Amino acid sequence: MKYYSDLHSFISVLDAMGDIMNAHREVDDDLKRSAITCRSYEIQSRA
């Protein structure tokens, strides 16, 4: 397993692989980022 020195490096690798999904609207306070990440994992969507 490869380890990254920081979050920016990890996100850059995900983006280069096409594994990043951008939110084009504001995230509602009721749908915290962690809940969106969890749902993304459940449906095997991009990060």
PQR file of N, CA, C, O and H, with PARSE charges and radii, in Angstrom:
ATOM      1  N   MET A   1       0.839  -1.172   0.000 -0.4000 1.5000
ATOM      2  CA  MET A   1       0.000   0.000   0.000 -0.0000 2.0000
ATOM      3  C   MET A   1       0.890   1.242   0.000  0.5500 1.7000
ATOM      4  O   MET A   1       1.854   1.329   0.760 -0.5500 1.4000
ATOM      5  N   LYS A   2       0.556   2.185  -0.851 -0.4000 1.5000
ATOM      6  CA  LYS A   2       1.320   3.433  -0.914 -0.0000 2.0000
ATOM      7  C   LYS A   2       0.773   4.426   0.098  0.5500 1.7000
ATOM      8  O   LYS A   2      -0.440   4.562   0.256 -0.5500 1.4000
ATOM      9  H   LYS A   2      -0.228   2.114  -1.469  0.4000 1.0000
ATOM     10  N   TYR A   3       1.675   5.119   0.782 -0.4000 1.5000
ATOM     11  CA  TYR A   3       1.290   6.130   1.744 -0.0000 2.0000
ATOM     12  C   TYR A   3       1.640   7.499   1.180  0.5500 1.7000
ATOM     13  O   TYR A   3       2.658   7.655   0.506 -0.5500 1.4000
ATOM     14  H   TYR A   3       2.661   5.009   0.654  0.4000 1.0000
ATOM     15  N   TYR A   4       0.810   8.478   1.452 -0.4000 1.5000
ATOM     16  CA  TYR A   4       1.005   9.826   0.949 -0.0000 2.0000
ATOM     17  C   TYR A   4       1.394  10.737   2.107  0.5500 1.7000
ATOM     18  O   TYR A   4       0.954  10.541   3.240 -0.5500 1.4000
ATOM     19  H   TYR A   4      -0.018   8.351   1.999  0.4000 1.0000
ATOM     20  N   SER A   5       2.215  11.725   1.814 -0.4000 1.5000
ATOM     21  CA  SER A   5       2.720  12.599   2.870 -0.0000 2.0000
ATOM     22  C   SER A   5       1.664  13.577   3.378  0.5500 1.7000
ATOM     23  O   SER A   5       1.747  14.055   4.509 -0.5500 1.4000
ATOM     24  H   SER A   5       2.573  11.884   0.894  0.4000 1.0000
ATOM     25  N   ASP A   6       0.667  13.873   2.532 -0.4000 1.5000
ATOM     26  CA  ASP A   6      -0.376  14.798   2.965 -0.0000 2.0000
ATOM     27  C   ASP A   6      -1.647  14.570   2.148  0.5500 1.7000
ATOM     28  O   ASP A   6      -1.640  13.855   1.146 -0.5500 1.4000
ATOM     29  H   ASP A   6       0.600  13.484   1.613  0.4000 1.0000
ATOM     30  N   LEU A   7      -2.717  15.184   2.589 -0.4000 1.5000
ATOM     31  CA  LEU A   7      -4.023  15.021   1.942 -0.0000 2.0000
ATOM     32  C   LEU A   7      -4.009  15.566   0.516  0.5500 1.7000
ATOM     33  O   LEU A   7      -4.627  14.985  -0.376 -0.5500 1.4000
ATOM     34  H   LEU A   7      -2.722  15.765   3.403  0.4000 1.0000
ATOM     35  N   HIS A   8      -3.315  16.668   0.300 -0.4000 1.5000
ATOM     36  CA  HIS A   8      -3.244  17.269  -1.035 -0.0000 2.0000
ATOM     37  C   HIS A   8      -2.654  16.285  -2.050  0.5500 1.7000
ATOM     38  O   HIS A   8      -3.158  16.174  -3.167 -0.5500 1.4000
ATOM     39  H   HIS A   8      -2.813  17.140   1.025  0.4000 1.0000
ATOM     40  N   SER A   9      -1.607  15.582  -1.674 -0.4000 1.5000
ATOM     41  CA  SER A   9      -0.989  14.595  -2.570 -0.0000 2.0000
ATOM     42  C   SER A   9      -1.973  13.477  -2.907  0.5500 1.7000
ATOM     43  O   SER A   9      -2.083  13.063  -4.061 -0.5500 1.4000
ATOM     44  H   SER A   9      -1.198  15.672  -0.766  0.4000 1.0000
ATOM     45  N   PHE A  10      -2.681  12.998  -1.897 -0.4000 1.5000
ATOM     46  CA  PHE A  10      -3.649  11.925  -2.097 -0.0000 2.0000
ATOM     47  C   PHE A  10      -4.778  12.369  -3.023  0.5500 1.7000
ATOM     48  O   PHE A  10      -5.170  11.628  -3.924 -0.5500 1.4000
ATOM     49  H   PHE A  10      -2.591  13.334  -0.960  0.4000 1.0000
ATOM     50  N   ILE A  11      -5.297  13.567  -2.806 -0.4000 1.5000
ATOM     51  CA  ILE A  11      -6.376  14.083  -3.649 -0.0000 2.0000
ATOM     52  C   ILE A  11      -5.882  14.294  -5.079  0.5500 1.7000
ATOM     53  O   ILE A  11      -6.626  14.041  -6.026 -0.5500 1.4000
ATOM     54  H   ILE A  11      -4.978  14.169  -2.074  0.4000 1.0000
ATOM     55  N   SER A  12      -4.663  14.743  -5.249 -0.4000 1.5000
ATOM     56  CA  SER A  12      -4.092  14.934  -6.586 -0.0000 2.0000
ATOM     57  C   SER A  12      -4.022  13.615  -7.344  0.5500 1.7000
ATOM     58  O   SER A  12      -4.311  13.573  -8.540 -0.5500 1.4000
ATOM     59  H   SER A  12      -4.059  14.948  -4.480  0.4000 1.0000
ATOM     60  N   VAL A  13      -3.641  12.541  -6.663 -0.4000 1.5000
ATOM     61  CA  VAL A  13      -3.580  11.225  -7.300 -0.0000 2.0000
ATOM     62  C   VAL A  13      -4.979  10.756  -7.681  0.5500 1.7000
ATOM     63  O   VAL A  13      -5.180  10.240  -8.780 -0.5500 1.4000
ATOM     64  H   VAL A  13      -3.406  12.575  -5.691  0.4000 1.0000
ATOM     65  N   LEU A  14      -5.944  10.930  -6.788 -0.4000 1.5000
ATOM     66  CA  LEU A  14      -7.328  10.555  -7.105 -0.0000 2.0000
ATOM     67  C   LEU A  14      -7.837  11.330  -8.315  0.5500 1.7000
ATOM     68  O   LEU A  14      -8.491  10.759  -9.188 -0.5500 1.4000
ATOM     69  H   LEU A  14      -5.780  11.349  -5.895  0.4000 1.0000
ATOM     70  N   ASP A  15      -7.541  12.620  -8.373 -0.4000 1.5000
ATOM     71  CA  ASP A  15      -7.978  13.455  -9.488 -0.0000 2.0000
ATOM     72  C   ASP A  15      -7.335  12.991 -10.795  0.5500 1.7000
ATOM     73  O   ASP A  15      -8.003  12.935 -11.827 -0.5500 1.4000
ATOM     74  H   ASP A  15      -7.010  13.084  -7.664  0.4000 1.0000
ATOM     75  N   ALA A  16      -6.061  12.663 -10.760 -0.4000 1.5000
ATOM     76  CA  ALA A  16      -5.358  12.190 -11.957 -0.0000 2.0000
ATOM     77  C   ALA A  16      -5.956  10.876 -12.467  0.5500 1.7000
ATOM     78  O   ALA A  16      -5.942  10.608 -13.668 -0.5500 1.4000
ATOM     79  H   ALA A  16      -5.517  12.708  -9.922  0.4000 1.0000
ATOM     80  N   MET A  17      -6.480  10.062 -11.550 -0.4000 1.5000
ATOM     81  CA  MET A  17      -7.099   8.790 -11.935 -0.0000 2.0000
ATOM     82  C   MET A  17      -8.551   8.980 -12.386  0.5500 1.7000
ATOM     83  O   MET A  17      -9.201   8.024 -12.809 -0.5500 1.4000
ATOM     84  H   MET A  17      -6.491  10.280 -10.574  0.4000 1.0000
ATOM     85  N   GLY A  18      -9.057  10.215 -12.296 -0.4000 1.5000
ATOM     86  CA  GLY A  18     -10.453  10.461 -12.652 -0.0000 2.0000
ATOM     87  C   GLY A  18     -11.412   9.956 -11.590  0.5500 1.7000
ATOM     88  O   GLY A  18     -12.562   9.628 -11.881 -0.5500 1.4000
ATOM     89  H   GLY A  18      -8.529  10.992 -11.953  0.4000 1.0000
ATOM     90  N   ASP A  19     -10.930   9.897 -10.358 -0.4000 1.5000
ATOM     91  CA  ASP A  19     -11.726   9.327  -9.280 -0.0000 2.0000
ATOM     92  C   ASP A  19     -12.225  10.387  -8.297  0.5500 1.7000
ATOM     93  O   ASP A  19     -12.462  10.097  -7.125 -0.5500 1.4000
ATOM     94  H   ASP A  19      -9.996  10.163 -10.121  0.4000 1.0000
ATOM     95  N   ILE A  20     -12.380  11.607  -8.785 -0.4000 1.5000
ATOM     96  CA  ILE A  20     -12.883  12.702  -7.960 -0.0000 2.0000
ATOM     97  C   ILE A  20     -14.171  13.220  -8.592  0.5500 1.7000
ATOM     98  O   ILE A  20     -14.241  13.413  -9.806 -0.5500 1.4000
ATOM     99  H   ILE A  20     -12.188  11.843  -9.737  0.4000 1.0000
ATOM    100  N   MET A  21     -15.178  13.439  -7.772 -0.4000 1.5000
ATOM    101  CA  MET A  21     -16.432  14.028  -8.228 -0.0000 2.0000
ATOM    102  C   MET A  21     -16.574  15.376  -7.531  0.5500 1.7000
ATOM    103  O   MET A  21     -16.457  15.458  -6.309 -0.5500 1.4000
ATOM    104  H   MET A  21     -15.121  13.282  -6.786  0.4000 1.0000
ATOM    105  N   ASN A  22     -16.820  16.418  -8.289 -0.4000 1.5000
ATOM    106  CA  ASN A  22     -16.945  17.755  -7.723 -0.0000 2.0000
ATOM    107  C   ASN A  22     -18.408  18.087  -7.467  0.5500 1.7000
ATOM    108  O   ASN A  22     -19.283  17.773  -8.274 -0.5500 1.4000
ATOM    109  H   ASN A  22     -16.914  16.352  -9.283  0.4000 1.0000
ATOM    110  N   ALA A  23     -18.660  18.733  -6.322 -0.4000 1.5000
ATOM    111  CA  ALA A  23     -20.005  19.211  -6.001 -0.0000 2.0000
ATOM    112  C   ALA A  23     -20.160  20.585  -6.642  0.5500 1.7000
ATOM    113  O   ALA A  23     -19.332  21.472  -6.434 -0.5500 1.4000
ATOM    114  H   ALA A  23     -17.949  18.989  -5.667  0.4000 1.0000
ATOM    115  N   HIS A  24     -21.216  20.754  -7.417 -0.4000 1.5000
ATOM    116  CA  HIS A  24     -21.426  22.020  -8.116 -0.0000 2.0000
ATOM    117  C   HIS A  24     -22.480  22.881  -7.437  0.5500 1.7000
ATOM    118  O   HIS A  24     -22.928  23.888  -7.985 -0.5500 1.4000
ATOM    119  H   HIS A  24     -21.889  20.033  -7.586  0.4000 1.0000
ATOM    120  N   ARG A  25     -22.868  22.470  -6.241 -0.4000 1.5000
ATOM    121  CA  ARG A  25     -23.784  23.298  -5.460 -0.0000 2.0000
ATOM    122  C   ARG A  25     -23.375  23.201  -3.994  0.5500 1.7000
ATOM    123  O   ARG A  25     -22.636  22.301  -3.597 -0.5500 1.4000
ATOM    124  H   ARG A  25     -22.504  21.652  -5.796  0.4000 1.0000
ATOM    125  N   GLU A  26     -23.860  24.124  -3.220 -0.4000 1.5000
ATOM    126  CA  GLU A  26     -23.491  24.176  -1.808 -0.0000 2.0000
ATOM    127  C   GLU A  26     -23.999  22.938  -1.078  0.5500 1.7000
ATOM    128  O   GLU A  26     -25.109  22.465  -1.321 -0.5500 1.4000
ATOM    129  H   GLU A  26     -24.460  24.855  -3.543  0.4000 1.0000
ATOM    130  N   VAL A  27     -23.163  22.424  -0.178 -0.4000 1.5000
ATOM    131  CA  VAL A  27     -23.536  21.256   0.617 -0.0000 2.0000
ATOM    132  C   VAL A  27     -24.398  21.719   1.782  0.5500 1.7000
ATOM    133  O   VAL A  27     -24.006  22.603   2.544 -0.5500 1.4000
ATOM    134  H   VAL A  27     -22.261  22.808   0.020  0.4000 1.0000
ATOM    135  N   ASP A  28     -25.568  21.119   1.915 -0.4000 1.5000
ATOM    136  CA  ASP A  28     -26.498  21.442   2.992 -0.0000 2.0000
ATOM    137  C   ASP A  28     -25.896  21.027   4.335  0.5500 1.7000
ATOM    138  O   ASP A  28     -25.222  20.001   4.424 -0.5500 1.4000
ATOM    139  H   ASP A  28     -25.887  20.401   1.297  0.4000 1.0000
ATOM    140  N   ASP A  29     -26.136  21.815   5.369 -0.4000 1.5000
ATOM    141  CA  ASP A  29     -25.620  21.479   6.696 -0.0000 2.0000
ATOM    142  C   ASP A  29     -26.149  20.146   7.199  0.5500 1.7000
ATOM    143  O   ASP A  29     -25.490  19.485   8.001 -0.5500 1.4000
ATOM    144  H   ASP A  29     -26.683  22.649   5.298  0.4000 1.0000
ATOM    145  N   ASP A  30     -27.335  19.738   6.739 -0.4000 1.5000
ATOM    146  CA  ASP A  30     -27.911  18.457   7.168 -0.0000 2.0000
ATOM    147  C   ASP A  30     -27.228  17.279   6.477  0.5500 1.7000
ATOM    148  O   ASP A  30     -27.317  16.146   6.950 -0.5500 1.4000
ATOM    149  H   ASP A  30     -27.871  20.275   6.087  0.4000 1.0000
ATOM    150  N   LEU A  31     -26.559  17.536   5.382 -0.4000 1.5000
ATOM    151  CA  LEU A  31     -25.843  16.483   4.659 -0.0000 2.0000
ATOM    152  C   LEU A  31     -24.349  16.759   4.744  0.5500 1.7000
ATOM    153  O   LEU A  31     -23.727  17.190   3.773 -0.5500 1.4000
ATOM    154  H   LEU A  31     -26.486  18.457   4.998  0.4000 1.0000
ATOM    155  N   LYS A  32     -23.797  16.510   5.889 -0.4000 1.5000
ATOM    156  CA  LYS A  32     -22.380  16.771   6.120 -0.0000 2.0000
ATOM    157  C   LYS A  32     -21.508  16.035   5.114  0.5500 1.7000
ATOM    158  O   LYS A  32     -21.927  15.041   4.522 -0.5500 1.4000
ATOM    159  H   LYS A  32     -24.302  16.160   6.677  0.4000 1.0000
ATOM    160  N   ARG A  33     -20.318  16.523   4.933 -0.4000 1.5000
ATOM    161  CA  ARG A  33     -19.392  15.909   3.986 -0.0000 2.0000
ATOM    162  C   ARG A  33     -19.161  14.437   4.276  0.5500 1.7000
ATOM    163  O   ARG A  33     -19.024  13.635   3.351 -0.5500 1.4000
ATOM    164  H   ARG A  33     -19.978  17.331   5.414  0.4000 1.0000
ATOM    165  N   SER A  34     -19.117  14.075   5.543 -0.4000 1.5000
ATOM    166  CA  SER A  34     -18.886  12.661   5.875 -0.0000 2.0000
ATOM    167  C   SER A  34     -20.046  11.789   5.418  0.5500 1.7000
ATOM    168  O   SER A  34     -19.825  10.655   4.993 -0.5500 1.4000
ATOM    169  H   SER A  34     -19.228  14.726   6.294  0.4000 1.0000
ATOM    170  N   ALA A  35     -21.271  12.284   5.494 -0.4000 1.5000
ATOM    171  CA  ALA A  35     -22.429  11.514   5.034 -0.0000 2.0000
ATOM    172  C   ALA A  35     -22.391  11.350   3.524  0.5500 1.7000
ATOM    173  O   ALA A  35     -22.738  10.290   3.003 -0.5500 1.4000
ATOM    174  H   ALA A  35     -21.450  13.205   5.839  0.4000 1.0000
ATOM    175  N   ILE A  36     -21.972  12.389   2.822 -0.4000 1.5000
ATOM    176  CA  ILE A  36     -21.864  12.308   1.366 -0.0000 2.0000
ATOM    177  C   ILE A  36     -20.772  11.313   0.988  0.5500 1.7000
ATOM    178  O   ILE A  36     -20.944  10.521   0.062 -0.5500 1.4000
ATOM    179  H   ILE A  36     -21.690  13.250   3.245  0.4000 1.0000
ATOM    180  N   THR A  37     -19.652  11.353   1.702 -0.4000 1.5000
ATOM    181  CA  THR A  37     -18.564  10.409   1.446 -0.0000 2.0000
ATOM    182  C   THR A  37     -19.019   8.982   1.705  0.5500 1.7000
ATOM    183  O   THR A  37     -18.714   8.081   0.923 -0.5500 1.4000
ATOM    184  H   THR A  37     -19.512  11.996   2.454  0.4000 1.0000
ATOM    185  N   CYS A  38     -19.738   8.771   2.783 -0.4000 1.5000
ATOM    186  CA  CYS A  38     -20.243   7.436   3.128 -0.0000 2.0000
ATOM    187  C   CYS A  38     -21.182   6.928   2.037  0.5500 1.7000
ATOM    188  O   CYS A  38     -21.084   5.775   1.617 -0.5500 1.4000
ATOM    189  H   CYS A  38     -19.986   9.503   3.419  0.4000 1.0000
ATOM    190  N   ARG A  39     -22.079   7.777   1.584 -0.4000 1.5000
ATOM    191  CA  ARG A  39     -23.023   7.375   0.529 -0.0000 2.0000
ATOM    192  C   ARG A  39     -22.292   7.082  -0.769  0.5500 1.7000
ATOM    193  O   ARG A  39     -22.635   6.135  -1.477 -0.5500 1.4000
ATOM    194  H   ARG A  39     -22.159   8.714   1.925  0.4000 1.0000
ATOM    195  N   SER A  40     -21.297   7.880  -1.084 -0.4000 1.5000
ATOM    196  CA  SER A  40     -20.486   7.662  -2.278 -0.0000 2.0000
ATOM    197  C   SER A  40     -19.831   6.291  -2.229  0.5500 1.7000
ATOM    198  O   SER A  40     -19.767   5.592  -3.240 -0.5500 1.4000
ATOM    199  H   SER A  40     -21.018   8.649  -0.510  0.4000 1.0000
ATOM    200  N   TYR A  41     -19.345   5.908  -1.057 -0.4000 1.5000
ATOM    201  CA  TYR A  41     -18.719   4.588  -0.874 -0.0000 2.0000
ATOM    202  C   TYR A  41     -19.761   3.483  -1.034  0.5500 1.7000
ATOM    203  O   TYR A  41     -19.495   2.471  -1.682 -0.5500 1.4000
ATOM    204  H   TYR A  41     -19.396   6.476  -0.236  0.4000 1.0000
ATOM    205  N   GLU A  42     -20.935   3.667  -0.454 -0.4000 1.5000
ATOM    206  CA  GLU A  42     -21.982   2.645  -0.506 -0.0000 2.0000
ATOM    207  C   GLU A  42     -22.395   2.323  -1.936  0.5500 1.7000
ATOM    208  O   GLU A  42     -22.619   1.160  -2.271 -0.5500 1.4000
ATOM    209  H   GLU A  42     -21.152   4.489   0.072  0.4000 1.0000
ATOM    210  N   ILE A  43     -22.497   3.345  -2.778 -0.4000 1.5000
ATOM    211  CA  ILE A  43     -22.923   3.114  -4.166 -0.0000 2.0000
ATOM    212  C   ILE A  43     -21.729   2.953  -5.111  0.5500 1.7000
ATOM    213  O   ILE A  43     -21.890   2.887  -6.329 -0.5500 1.4000
ATOM    214  H   ILE A  43     -22.316   4.289  -2.506  0.4000 1.0000
ATOM    215  N   GLN A  44     -20.533   2.891  -4.527 -0.4000 1.5000
ATOM    216  CA  GLN A  44     -19.278   2.732  -5.258 -0.0000 2.0000
ATOM    217  C   GLN A  44     -19.104   3.787  -6.339  0.5500 1.7000
ATOM    218  O   GLN A  44     -18.734   3.500  -7.477 -0.5500 1.4000
ATOM    219  H   GLN A  44     -20.402   2.945  -3.537  0.4000 1.0000
ATOM    220  N   SER A  45     -19.390   5.029  -5.931 -0.4000 1.5000
ATOM    221  CA  SER A  45     -19.224   6.182  -6.802 -0.0000 2.0000
ATOM    222  C   SER A  45     -17.831   6.756  -6.629  0.5500 1.7000
ATOM    223  O   SER A  45     -17.075   6.308  -5.767 -0.5500 1.4000
ATOM    224  H   SER A  45     -19.691   5.262  -5.006  0.4000 1.0000
ATOM    225  N   ARG A  46     -17.492   7.729  -7.430 -0.4000 1.5000
ATOM    226  CA  ARG A  46     -16.197   8.393  -7.278 -0.0000 2.0000
ATOM    227  C   ARG A  46     -16.170   9.164  -5.962  0.5500 1.7000
ATOM    228  O   ARG A  46     -17.210   9.453  -5.370 -0.5500 1.4000
ATOM    229  H   ARG A  46     -18.106   8.093  -8.130  0.4000 1.0000
ATOM    230  N   ALA A  47     -14.980   9.484  -5.526 -0.4000 1.5000
ATOM    231  CA  ALA A  47     -14.822  10.224  -4.267 -0.0000 2.0000
ATOM    232  C   ALA A  47     -15.384  11.631  -4.400  0.5500 1.7000
ATOM    233  O   ALA A  47     -15.342  12.406  -3.444 -0.5500 1.4000
ATOM    234  H   ALA A  47     -14.135   9.249  -6.007  0.4000 1.0000
TER
END
